[in-house]
């Protein structure tokens, strides 16, 4: 749970910094969400692949 709260806090902090410096997001929201989906799906794959290669 702490990891999720840290991640949320970091995201909010970066969002506030973007707003203060009037910087546009580097990726359109749709593309950013697809990237996040890839990270969420890819994270559990690494241990599975390592287990598969070791076994």
C-alpha positions as CSV (number, residue, x, y, z in Angstrom):
1,X,0.0,0.0,0.0
2,X,2.9,2.4,0.8
3,X,4.3,1.9,-2.7
4,X,1.0,3.0,-4.2
5,X,0.8,6.0,-2.0
6,X,4.3,7.0,-2.9
7,X,3.6,6.6,-6.6
8,X,0.4,8.7,-6.3
9,X,2.3,11.4,-4.4
10,X,5.1,11.5,-6.9
11,X,2.5,11.7,-9.7
12,X,0.7,14.6,-8.0
13,X,4.0,16.4,-7.4
14,X,5.1,16.1,-11.0
15,X,1.6,17.3,-12.1
16,X,1.9,20.4,-9.9
17,X,5.4,21.1,-11.2
18,X,4.2,20.8,-14.8
19,X,1.4,23.3,-14.0
20,X,3.7,25.7,-12.2
21,X,6.2,25.8,-15.1
22,X,3.3,25.7,-17.7
23,X,4.8,22.6,-19.4
24,X,2.6,20.5,-21.6
25,X,2.6,16.8,-20.9
26,X,5.2,15.0,-23.0
27,X,2.5,12.5,-24.3
28,X,-1.1,12.8,-25.2
29,X,-3.3,11.2,-22.5
30,X,-4.3,8.3,-24.6
31,X,-0.8,7.3,-25.4
32,X,0.3,7.9,-21.8
33,X,-2.5,5.5,-20.6
34,X,-1.4,2.9,-23.0
35,X,2.1,3.2,-21.7
36,X,0.9,2.9,-18.1
37,X,-1.1,-0.2,-19.1
38,X,2.1,-1.7,-20.6
39,X,4.0,-1.1,-17.4
40,X,1.3,-2.6,-15.2
41,X,1.0,-5.7,-17.4
42,X,4.8,-6.0,-17.9
43,X,5.8,-5.8,-14.3
44,X,4.5,-9.3,-13.3
45,X,5.9,-10.8,-16.5
46,X,9.5,-10.5,-15.5
47,X,9.4,-12.9,-12.5
48,X,7.3,-15.3,-14.6
49,X,9.9,-15.3,-17.4
50,X,12.7,-15.7,-15.0
51,X,11.0,-18.6,-13.3
52,X,10.3,-20.2,-16.7
53,X,13.9,-19.8,-17.9
54,X,15.3,-21.2,-14.6
55,X,12.9,-24.1,-14.5
